[in-house]
Amino acid sequence: MALQATLALAGSISPSNYTAPGVFPTSAFSKYYNNPTATASQVQPVVSDPVTHEVYSFALTNPDAIPQINSVDPHPLPPTASPDALYDQALQQVNSIFNSPSFGDNSCARCLAVLEVVKFVSLAAPEQGPNLAVALCERFKLASNCKATRGKPGLGAVITQVIANMDAGGYDGQAFCQNFLGFCAAPPTSPLDVKNWFKKPKPNPLPPPKKPSGKRLKVLHLSDFHLDPRYATGSEANCTTGGPCCRKNGFNAASPNTTLLHAPRFGAYRCDTPLALAMAALQAIPALTNTNDTGFAWSIYTGDLVSHDPENQLSRAYVEYTETIVYDLFRRMLGSGPVYAALGNHDSYNQAQDAPHSLGGALAKQFSWNYDHVASLWKHENWLPDAAVALAKAHYAGFMVKRVDGLRIISLNTDMWYKANIFNYINMTDPDVSGMLRFLTDELQSAEDAGDRVWIIGHVLTGWDGSNPLKNPTNLFYQIVDRFSPHVIANIFFGHTHEDQMSIFYANNATTMNAETAQALAWIGPSLTPITNLNSGFRVYEVDSATFNIMDAHTWKSDVSSYPDLDGQVTFGPVYTYEYNTRETYGKNIPDWTESDPLNATWWHRVTEAMEKDPSLVATFNTLQGKTSIQTKSCTGDCIAAKICYIRSGSASIAQQNCKRGFGSVQS
């Protein structure tokens, strides 16, 4: 019966039509937001939710005001991660980056990706930055004692500051990954537009050169003293433990319990300067230069007072102690003439680090303790007037002093272009983040306006083989030298390499290198310290009192290999002997150059031309580069052309573009 009823019902359905009423069935809802009988718009009933008992607003369905963003009930965000959680996640991301096949063989891309991770941790949880630096150091085996060197007491805080402020995925990151990690190719020199850099164009024609006086002044050039107050006579002088040898905590891995080479009292080839050698040199200098009674007209010191200690053995107090004792010795041992000094990369803590003022706030002043200290010492020794002291405190220990004889000395803190200064990896496409080159340019313009000549002193050289400085700032420095040479800049002096070297600056960015375009010369002074495998040395210039050109140069050296024989007696100390005269050594084959012509850039270019014709001159240069050390290897083959190229390179860009690498140093 049920089946029949169902069939009967189904049979009652037949094809048909239904016409709905034209009016809205208002009885469907009890309330409306609009007139339900109107036909010009859709009906908007009032709807009540039986669960929440909420009456839904007309704004929810109003066709004339459709909402563009839901600000009432967005999805929740994850909770703020703790610094520890950020650290853990960062390490996980770094491991993922290095294990991901997506990067293929592109180690540079991996490195940049890691820097991006570290950057965000440095910004969000800066207290974890040093811990992350230690972990990455250990992950990639960057040092033997990562906690000491990359932790907060070491470079960890500096690394955190820099990565937080750098363009980690751009030029800054590429340069950082290249220089410190070797994962990227070096980025190119950035384009440089100097049209608005100089306040005035270069005079054309140049003002007539100053007339030589014929009176010669004696000027001492000392560099790289590297006093080691922790030197331990009798300790291992041939260590393998890093840092300077001749320390009680050093040993040779081949014989850790027995000293193989005992440190002589006066020093050794792999050690910094013991106080005994420092005093011997300072006693020798006045006696050899006949300045016992007169002193020098002035002296220049091109940086690095402090020993080569690893980061974990250094401190502010250690740096200040060394600055205090060495400058005091200079004043008491070298006579009454002023000493104009530049800071070296080791004359800071952390070593080689100096922060630009553009960081702002407390970060901008974090190295002011050092600038204030050395500036006050220079004032105490009566070497600088108050105006120069004020400049030194404001310009990273850089200053300008105007002498009464018409010469201005401009000292620069060359850490601002040194590759090892991690702070230089912030905004690297700007060649003058620190403002130091702006200071130099303004001082040179002032000197030009007054008709004065200038000596520039610094520590880290701008050119030679290009292995020490950064390209962008030294490229700008080269253009500055071009603008103010040869009429303003008389000479430039650097140190740092410990070796006897030169760099010639040419017009028009060295597009043409010849005697006519050679404009300025940088003298790189020999070091007093023997480290590494060099003899100890110093130089004295004969300077014309009116032009301030160098008329001759004399270099002395002390044979470090003889020092072991001096132990066990106190009658004799180290012997400093006359090594060479610059004019006599290189000038024999320079035509049309008289004794009254200076040893300027033109003369030195002609020396390089003589070297091209006579490679024995390069061999001589190579020997003197290491201060005639028995450890210096000979220069043959490609080395000959490379040395000439280095002499002709005043910037890192020019050196790396033109010269074959691998022959810059004679140290081993």
C-alpha positions in Angstrom: 0.0 0.0 0.0 2.8 2.4 0.9 4.5 1.8 -2.5 1.2 2.4 -4.3 0.7 5.7 -2.4 4.2 6.8 -3.3 3.7 6.0 -7.0 0.4 7.8 -6.8 2.1 10.9 -5.4 4.9 10.8 -7.9 2.3 10.5 -10.6 0.7 13.7 -9.5 3.8 15.8 -10.5 3.5 17.0 -14.0 5.3 19.6 -16.1 3.9 23.1 -15.3 4.8 26.8 -14.7 4.6 29.1 -11.7 4.5 32.8 -11.8 5.8 34.4 -8.6 4.2 37.5 -7.3 5.8 40.8 -8.3 5.8 42.2 -4.8 8.3 41.0 -2.1 6.6 38.7 0.4 7.0 41.1 3.4 5.8 38.4 5.8 9.1 36.5 5.3 10.9 38.8 7.8 9.5 40.8 10.7 11.7 43.9 10.3 13.5 45.6 7.4 16.2 48.3 7.1 14.5 49.7 4.0 11.0 49.6 2.5 10.4 46.0 1.5 7.7 47.0 -1.0 10.1 49.2 -3.0 11.4 47.9 -6.3 14.4 50.3 -6.9 16.7 48.4 -4.5 17.0 45.0 -2.9 15.3 44.3 0.3 17.4 44.6 3.5 15.9 42.5 6.2 16.9 42.8 9.9 18.4 39.5 10.8 18.9 38.3 14.4 21.3 35.5 15.2 19.6 32.9 17.4 23.0 31.7 18.8 24.8 35.0 19.6 21.5 37.0 19.9 23.3 39.7 17.8 21.2 41.8 15.4 23.4 42.2 12.3 24.0 45.8 11.3 22.8 47.3 8.0 26.5 48.3 7.5 27.3 44.7 6.9 25.2 44.4 3.7 24.7 48.0 2.6 25.4 48.0 -1.1 26.3 51.7 -1.1 29.1 51.3 1.5 30.8 48.0 1.0 33.7 47.7 3.6 37.2 47.7 2.1 39.0 46.2 5.1 37.9 44.1 8.0 39.4 45.8 11.1 37.1 44.1 13.5 38.1 40.4 13.6 41.5 39.8 11.9 43.4 36.6 12.3 45.8 36.5 15.3 49.5 37.1 15.0 52.1 34.8 16.6 53.4 35.8 20.0 56.5 38.0 20.1 59.5 35.7 20.1 61.9 36.0 23.0 65.5 36.8 22.2 66.4 33.2 22.9 63.8 32.0 20.4 65.1 34.4 17.8 68.6 33.1 18.3 67.4 29.4 18.0 65.3 30.2 14.9 68.2 32.1 13.3 70.5 29.1 13.7 67.9 26.9 12.2 67.5 29.2 9.2 71.2 29.4 8.7 71.4 25.6 8.6 68.5 25.5 6.2 70.2 28.0 3.9 73.4 26.1 3.8 71.6 22.7 3.3 69.2 24.0 0.7 69.8 22.7 -2.8 68.1 25.9 -4.2 71.4 27.9 -3.9 73.4 25.3 -5.9 77.0 26.3 -6.0 76.4 29.9 -5.3 78.2 30.4 -2.1 77.8 34.2 -2.3 74.0 34.0 -2.4 74.1 31.7 0.6 76.3 34.2 2.5 74.0 37.1 1.7 71.0 35.1 2.8 72.7 34.4 6.1 73.6 38.0 6.6 69.9 38.9 6.1 69.0 36.5 8.9 71.8 37.9 11.2 70.7 41.5 10.3 67.1 41.0 11.6 68.4 39.3 14.8 70.8 42.2 15.3 67.9 44.6 15.0 65.3 42.7 17.0 67.5 41.1 19.7 70.9 42.8 19.7 71.9 41.1 22.9 71.9 37.8 20.9 74.2 39.3 18.2 77.5 38.3 19.8 76.1 34.8 20.6 75.1 34.4 17.0 78.5 35.6 15.9 80.2 33.0 18.0 77.9 30.2 16.8 78.6 31.1 13.1 82.3 31.4 13.8 82.2 27.9 15.2 79.9 26.6 12.4 82.3 27.9 9.7 85.6 27.4 11.7 86.6 31.1 11.3 88.8 31.1 14.4 90.3 28.8 16.9 88.8 30.6 19.9 85.5 32.0 18.7 84.1 32.9 22.1 87.1 35.1 22.9 87.3 36.7 19.5 83.7 36.9 18.4 81.9 37.2 21.7 80.8 40.4 23.3 84.2 41.2 24.9 85.7 40.6 21.5 84.3 41.7 18.1 80.8 40.4 18.7 79.3 43.8 19.6 81.0 45.5 16.7 79.7 42.8 14.3 76.2 43.2 15.6 76.3 47.0 15.2 77.6 46.8 11.7 75.3 44.1 10.3 72.3 45.8 11.9 73.1 49.0 9.9 74.5 47.5 6.6 72.7 46.8 3.4 73.1 43.0 4.0 71.7 41.9 0.6 73.5 44.5 -1.5 77.0 46.0 -1.9 77.8 46.0 1.8 76.9 42.4 2.2 78.9 41.3 -0.9 82.0 43.1 0.3 81.6 41.7 3.8 81.2 38.2 2.5 84.2 38.7 0.2 86.7 40.2 2.6 85.9 38.4 5.8 84.5 35.0 4.6 85.7 34.6 1.0 82.3 33.6 -0.3 81.8 36.4 -2.8 83.7 38.1 -5.5 84.8 41.6 -4.6 82.3 44.2 -5.7 83.5 46.7 -8.3 84.5 50.3 -7.5 81.3 52.3 -7.3 80.9 55.2 -9.8 82.2 58.4 -8.4 80.9 61.9 -9.3 83.1 64.6 -7.9 81.6 67.6 -9.8 80.1 69.0 -6.6 82.8 67.7 -4.2 85.2 70.5 -4.7 84.3 74.1 -3.8 86.6 75.5 -6.5 88.1 74.1 -9.7 91.8 73.3 -9.9 93.6 76.5 -10.8 94.6 76.7 -14.5 97.3 77.7 -14.9 98.7 76.5 -11.6 100.3 79.1 -9.3 104.1 79.3 -9.8 106.0 76.8 -7.7 107.7 78.1 -4.6 111.3 78.9 -5.0 113.7 76.5 -3.1 115.6 78.1 -0.3 118.5 75.7 -0.6 118.4 75.2 3.2 117.7 71.6 4.2 115.9 70.5 7.3 116.2 67.1 8.9 112.9 65.3 9.4 112.6 61.9 11.0 110.1 59.3 9.8 109.3 56.5 12.3 106.6 53.9 11.8 105.1 50.8 13.3 106.9 50.8 16.6 104.7 47.9 18.0 106.1 48.0 21.5 105.6 44.7 23.3 105.7 45.2 27.0 104.8 41.6 27.4 107.9 40.4 25.6 109.5 37.5 27.5 113.2 37.0 27.0 114.0 33.3 26.5 110.4 32.3 25.5 109.6 30.7 22.1 110.7 33.0 19.3 109.4 30.6 16.6 105.9 30.0 17.8 102.9 28.6 16.0 100.2 29.8 18.4 99.3 33.1 16.6 99.9 36.6 17.7 103.4 37.8 18.3 105.9 35.2 19.4 108.4 35.8 22.3 105.5 35.4 24.8 105.4 33.0 27.7 102.0 31.7 26.5 103.4 30.9 23.0 104.9 27.6 21.8 105.8 25.7 18.7 103.4 22.9 18.0 106.3 20.7 16.9 107.8 21.0 20.4 105.1 22.3 22.8 107.1 21.5 25.9 110.6 22.5 24.8 111.6 25.9 23.4 113.1 25.6 20.0 114.3 29.2 19.5 114.9 31.3 22.6 113.8 34.9 22.3 116.8 37.1 22.4 116.8 40.1 24.7 116.7 42.6 21.8 114.1 40.9 19.6 113.5 38.3 16.9 112.0 38.1 13.4 108.6 36.8 14.5 108.2 39.1 17.5 107.3 42.7 18.2 109.6 45.3 19.7 110.8 44.6 23.3 111.6 47.7 25.3 115.3 46.9 25.1 115.2 47.3 21.3 112.9 50.3 21.5 115.5 52.1 23.7 118.4 51.0 21.5 116.7 52.5 18.5 115.8 55.8 20.2 119.4 56.1 21.5 120.8 55.4 18.0 118.6 57.9 16.1 120.1 61.2 17.4 123.6 59.8 17.3 123.4 58.6 13.7 121.6 61.7 12.4 123.7 64.2 14.3 120.7 65.7 16.1 121.8 65.1 19.7 122.0 68.9 20.3 119.4 70.3 17.9 116.7 67.7 17.6 114.8 67.3 14.3 112.9 70.2 12.6 110.0 67.9 13.2 109.2 64.2 13.1 106.4 62.2 11.6 105.0 59.0 13.1 102.8 57.0 10.7 101.0 54.8 13.2 100.9 51.5 15.1 102.3 51.8 18.6 100.6 48.7 20.0 101.7 45.1 19.7 100.0 42.5 17.5 98.0 40.8 20.4 94.9 38.8 19.6 91.7 40.5 20.4 91.1 38.7 23.7 94.4 39.9 25.1 93.7 43.6 24.3 91.9 46.3 26.3 91.5 50.1 26.3 94.0 50.3 29.2 96.6 48.4 27.3 96.2 50.7 24.3 96.4 53.8 26.5 99.4 52.4 28.4 101.3 51.9 25.1 100.4 55.4 23.7 101.5 57.0 27.0 104.9 55.3 27.2 105.9 55.5 23.5 105.0 59.2 23.1 106.8 60.0 26.3 109.9 58.2 25.0 109.7 60.1 21.7 109.6 63.4 23.5 112.5 62.6 25.9 114.7 60.8 23.4 114.3 62.6 20.1 114.8 66.2 21.1 112.7 69.3 21.1 111.1 69.1 17.6 107.4 68.2 17.5 106.3 64.8 16.5 103.2 64.7 14.3 101.5 61.3 14.6 98.7 59.4 13.0 96.8 56.5 14.6 97.4 53.0 13.3 95.0 50.2 13.0 96.5 48.6 16.2 96.1 51.9 18.1 92.5 51.2 19.0 90.3 48.7 20.9 88.9 46.7 19.3 91.9 46.5 17.0 91.4 48.2 13.6 87.9 49.4 14.6 86.7 53.0 14.4 83.0 53.9 14.1 81.7 56.8 11.9 79.9 59.6 13.6 77.0 59.0 11.2 75.9 56.1 13.4 74.6 58.7 15.7 74.0 58.7 19.5 76.2 56.7 21.8 77.5 54.5 18.9 79.0 57.5 17.2 81.1 58.3 20.3 82.2 54.8 21.3 85.8 55.4 20.3 86.0 59.0 21.6 87.9 57.8 24.6 90.9 57.1 22.3 90.7 60.3 20.3 90.5 62.3 23.5 93.4 60.5 25.0 95.9 60.8 22.2 94.9 64.4 21.5 95.6 65.2 25.2 98.9 63.4 25.1 100.0 65.4 22.0 99.0 68.5 23.8 100.9 67.4 26.9 104.0 66.8 24.9 103.7 70.3 23.4 103.5 68.9 19.8 100.1 70.4 18.9 98.4 73.8 19.6 94.9 73.9 21.1 93.2 74.3 17.7 94.8 71.1 16.4 93.9 69.3 19.6 90.3 70.3 19.2 90.3 69.0 15.6 91.8 65.7 16.7 89.1 65.1 19.3 86.4 65.9 16.7 87.9 64.1 13.6 88.9 60.6 14.8 92.3 61.8 16.0 92.8 63.5 12.6 94.0 67.0 12.7 95.6 69.9 10.8 98.4 71.9 12.2 99.7 75.1 10.5 103.4 75.6 11.2 104.9 79.1 11.2 107.1 78.2 8.2 104.1 77.8 5.8 103.8 74.0 6.0 100.6 72.4 7.1 100.5 68.8 8.4 97.2 67.0 7.9 96.9 63.7 9.9 94.2 61.2 8.9 92.7 58.2 10.7 93.1 55.7 7.8 91.1 53.0 9.6 88.3 54.7 7.7 89.5 53.1 4.5 91.0 49.9 6.0 89.5 46.6 4.9 89.7 45.2 8.5 87.6 48.0 10.0 84.2 46.3 10.1 82.4 49.6 10.5 83.5 50.4 7.0 81.0 47.9 5.7 78.0 50.2 6.3 76.8 52.2 3.3 79.9 51.3 1.3 78.7 53.0 -1.9 79.3 56.3 -0.1 83.1 56.7 -0.2 83.1 59.1 2.8 80.7 57.8 5.4 83.0 59.0 8.2 83.4 62.6 6.8 87.1 62.3 7.1 87.7 62.9 3.4 85.5 66.0 3.5 87.7 67.2 6.4 90.8 66.6 4.2 89.3 68.4 1.2 88.3 71.4 3.2 91.7 71.7 4.8 93.5 71.4 1.4 91.2 74.1 0.0 92.1 76.3 2.9 95.8 75.7 2.3 95.4 76.4 -1.4 93.7 79.7 -0.6 96.5 80.7 1.7 99.3 79.6 -0.6 100.6 77.0 1.9 102.0 73.5 1.2 100.8 70.4 2.8 102.2 67.1 4.1 99.5 64.3 4.5 100.3 61.6 7.1 98.3 58.4 7.7 98.9 54.8 8.5 97.2 52.4 6.0 98.4 53.1 2.5 95.9 53.8 -0.3 97.5 51.8 -3.1 100.6 49.6 -3.7 99.2 46.2 -4.3 95.7 47.2 -3.2 95.5 44.4 -0.6 94.9 46.7 2.5 92.5 49.5 1.7 89.0 49.6 0.3 88.4 50.7 -3.2 85.7 53.4 -2.9 87.3 55.7 -0.3 90.8 55.4 -1.8 89.4 56.2 -5.2 88.0 59.4 -3.8 91.3 60.1 -2.0 93.1 59.7 -5.4 90.8 62.3 -7.0 91.5 64.7 -4.0 95.2 64.3 -4.5 94.8 64.9 -8.2 92.9 68.1 -7.5 95.5 69.6 -5.1 98.7 68.3 -6.7 101.4 69.3 -7.3 101.0 72.9 -6.1 99.5 72.2 -2.6 100.4 68.6 -1.6 104.1 68.3 -1.3 104.3 64.8 0.1 102.2 61.9 1.5 103.4 59.4 4.1 102.1 56.1 5.2 103.2 53.0 7.2 101.4 49.8 8.0 103.1 47.2 5.8 106.4 47.4 7.8 108.2 47.6 4.5 110.0 50.3 2.5 107.7 51.1 -0.4 106.4 54.0 -2.6 103.2 54.9 -4.5 103.0 57.4 -7.3 99.8 59.4 -7.9 99.1 60.5 -11.5 96.7 63.0 -13.1 93.3 62.0 -14.5 93.0 58.8 -12.4 96.2 57.4 -14.0 94.7 57.1 -17.4 98.2 58.0 -18.7 101.2 57.2 -16.6 104.4 59.1 -17.5 106.8 61.6 -16.0 104.6 64.6 -17.0 101.4 63.2 -15.4 103.1 62.1 -12.2 101.8 64.5 -9.5 102.3 63.3 -6.0 104.2 60.6 -4.1 103.4 58.5 -1.0 106.4 57.3 1.0 105.6 54.1 3.0 108.0 54.1 5.9 110.0 51.1 7.2 109.0 49.7 10.6 110.9 49.7 13.8 109.4 46.3 14.7 111.0 43.2 13.1 107.7 41.3 12.8 107.5 39.5 10.3 111.0 38.4 9.1 112.1 42.0 8.6 115.0 44.1 10.1 114.3 47.1 12.2 114.6 50.5 10.6 113.9 54.2 10.3 114.4 57.0 7.8 115.4 60.7 7.8 114.5 63.1 5.0 116.4 66.2 3.9 113.6 68.7 3.2 113.9 72.1 1.5 112.7 74.7 4.0 110.7 76.7 1.5 109.2 74.1 -0.9 109.0 71.3 1.7 110.0 68.9 -1.1 112.2 66.0 -0.2 115.7 66.5 -1.5 117.2 63.3 -0.2 116.4 60.3 2.1 118.5 58.2 4.3 117.5 54.8 5.7 119.1 52.9 8.6 118.5 49.3 9.6 119.5 46.9 12.3 120.2 43.2 11.5 117.9 41.2 13.7 119.7 38.0 12.9 122.6 39.2 15.0 120.6 39.7 18.1 121.1 36.2 19.6 124.8 36.9 19.8 124.2 39.9 22.1 122.7 37.8 24.9 124.9 36.9 27.8 126.7 40.2 27.9 125.9 43.9 28.4 128.8 45.6 26.7 127.1 45.8 23.3 123.6 46.2 22.1 122.0 46.3 18.6 123.9 48.0 15.8 122.0 50.4 13.5 123.9 50.8 10.2 123.3 53.1 7.3 121.4 51.0 4.7 121.1 53.3 1.7 120.7 56.8 0.3 117.7 57.1 -2.0 119.1 59.5 -4.6 122.4 57.6 -4.9 120.7 54.2 -5.1 118.1 54.9 -7.7 119.2 58.2 -9.3 122.3 57.2 -11.2 120.4 56.5 -14.4 118.0 59.4 -14.2 119.0 62.0 -16.9 118.7 65.7 -16.5 118.1 65.5 -12.8 120.4 67.6 -10.7 121.2 67.6 -7.0 118.9 70.6 -6.6 115.9 68.7 -8.1 113.6 67.0 -5.5 112.8 63.3 -5.2 109.2 63.9 -6.2 106.7 61.9 -8.2 108.3 62.8 -11.5 111.7 61.5 -10.3 110.2 58.3 -9.0 108.3 57.7 -12.3 111.7 58.0 -14.1 113.0 55.5 -11.6 110.3 53.0 -12.6 111.3 53.6 -16.2 114.9 52.8 -15.4 113.6 49.7 -13.6 111.9 48.5 -16.8 115.2 48.8 -18.6 117.3 47.4 -15.8 115.6 44.7 -13.6 118.6 44.7 -11.2 117.1 48.0 -9.9 113.9 46.0 -9.0 116.1 43.4 -7.2 117.7 46.2 -5.2 114.3 47.7 -4.4 113.1 44.3 -3.3 116.0 43.8 -1.0 115.6 47.3 0.6 111.8 46.7 0.9 112.6 44.2 3.6 115.4 46.3 5.1 118.0 43.9 3.8 116.6 41.0 5.9 118.2 37.6 5.3 114.7 36.3 5.2 113.7 38.3 2.1 113.1 36.2 -1.0 114.4 37.4 -4.4 112.2 39.0 -7.0 112.3 37.4 -10.4 109.9 36.7 -13.3 106.5 38.2 -12.9 107.6 39.8 -9.7 109.6 42.4 -11.5 106.7 43.9 -13.5 104.4 43.6 -10.5 106.7 45.7 -8.3 106.9 48.4 -10.9 103.1 48.3 -11.2 102.7 48.6 -7.4 104.9 51.7 -7.3 102.7 53.3 -9.9 99.5 52.5 -8.1 98.1 55.1 -5.6 94.7 53.5 -5.1 93.3 50.1 -4.5 91.2 50.3 -7.7 94.2 51.1 -9.9 96.4 48.4 -8.3 93.7 45.7 -8.6 92.9 46.7 -12.2 96.5 46.9 -13.5 98.8 44.7 -11.4 99.5 41.0 -11.0 98.8 40.0 -7.5 100.9 38.0 -5.1 104.2 40.0 -4.9 103.2 42.9 -2.6 105.1 41.8 0.5 108.5 40.3 1.1 107.4 38.9 4.5 107.0 35.2 4.9 
